[in-house]
Amino acid sequence: MLTIFHTKKDFEASDCQIAVLPVGATEQHGSHLPIGTDTIFAEYYSKRLAEKLDAYLLPALAISSSIEHRKGRGTVYLKGDTLALVLRDIAESLQFSGFRKLIIANFHGGNWIIKPAVRNLNRELKDFQVVLLYAGEVARPKYHEIFDHVQNDVHAGEMETSLMLHLHPEYVSDIQVQADPVFVPQAFMDYFDVCDITEDGYWGFPAEATAEKGRKVVELMLQEGIKYLDEVERCTHQVKARHAREAGQ
């Protein structure tokens, strides 16, 4: 695995062609979790992933599209189009220096702009592939095996609090009980800030969190993440093989 602690000589001696970019956020997570929660998760997960892939682990992108949390003091965000341009520049610079794949390990659900940005990049950059890996989404079909609440656990709830209890319990504070829990569609964040529709900024069931659930979900995310990457790779080879056959006809 390569990191920012390696030298130019180390990179020149390596045949590594895959880079992993952790994408987190700097946004309020209620009174019980730090504002860097998503970035902490993204860094940990991406390190584990890069080790498995023997890839180049990039520094985490810690500020992303968090405008829906702007009323929570400490939140810092990029506008969606700015984030898309940042990702474009990162991908283009990796392509120029000889890398062939960028895996974006996204740990913030509000980064909707990444998906269309990835679609564009995969059509515009020659011989370079960008893969969006949202570990929470690929693992979600099996969340019911771990968590008591799969629905309405959106932000700083059972899942994220469990992860933090597993990785950094020293950062978890007392949970402020919300007298009027939020049960509106998640899409309503298009219309309201999270701090407008919650009493303490969290949306879910953090009181149900445990460190053991956090340990299990980390391993599930890694397992399902690798499966997803393998499937993308398999399909990529199939498409290339078909194009090669058609070109030879």
C-alpha positions, 0 to 999 in steps of 0.5 A: 500500500502506498500513502502520502508518507512514501516518496517519489522514488517509492511511487516510481518503483511501484506498479500500483495503478489503483488509488482509494479516496476517502470522502467524509464530511465536516458536519454536526452529528448531534450532541453525542458524536463529533463533527468529523464522524463521517471522515473518521469512518471514511479514513478507517475504512479506506485504509483497510480497503487500500491494504487489501487492494495494495492501492494508493491511499489518498488523504481524506476529503474531509469537507464535502456537500453538507449544506443540509447541516449548515445550521449546526455550528461547526459544519463546513461544506462545499456546494455540490458543483464544487465537489464535482469539480474537485473530484474531476481534478483529482481523477485527472491528476491520477490519470496523468501520473499513470494510475488507471482506477480511482475508488471513491469511498464515500461515507456521507449520504448527502454527496448526491453529486458524486454519482453523476460526476462519476458517470461523466468521468467514466465517459470522458477519461480514456483508459481510466475508471472511477468507481463510487463505493458507498459502503453503507449502501452496498451493505444495507441489504444485510443491516437487518442482521445487525441492527434493530432499526434499519428504517428511519436511522438516517444520521448519527443514529444506531449505525453511526453511533455503533461504528463510533463506539467500536472505533473511538468510544472516547468520542461518544458523549451522552445522547440527548433524548429527543421528545419528538423524533423525526419520522418524515421522508429522508428526501425532505432534506431537499426542503429543510435543514436537518436542524430544522426538523430535529431537536438535537441534529440526529435522525435515528436511534443512537440509544440502541447502538453498541460497540459489537454492532459497530464491529460487525458492520465494519466487517460487513461493509468490507466484505460487501465492498470487495464483492461490489468492486469484484463485480465491477471488475468482472463486468468491465472485463466482459464489456472489453472482451465483447468490444474486442470481439466486435472490433475483430469481426 
